Amino acid sequence: MSQTRCFFYGLGVGVAAGVLMAPRSGVKTRRRLAETAREGQDYLTREGAELRETVVDTLNRTKRAAKATAAGMGDALEAGREQLMG
């Protein structure tokens, strides 16, 4: 069995044991788990939105740079043609 698989099995057993032996009642533990899950979901939503904004911004900057480079190459090509034609 791979070490990664063993790690996740151990993690699962540890979480299950922690929930079963928790000092709070089942209702309180479930509420706490639900609250933690909501906080995690909110965090992932915020981070996902930030990541999306970063990616969109980077793509837009890349597009602008590519257009500027293409325009510059076109201008250089035209200048070269004019020099060759005299």
Protein Blocks (a to p, Z undefined) as FASTA:
>chain_A
ZZklmmmmmmmmmmmmmmmmpcbdfklmmmmmmmmmmmmmmmmmmmmmmmmmmmmmmmmm
mmmmmmmmmmmmmmmmmmmmmmmnZZ
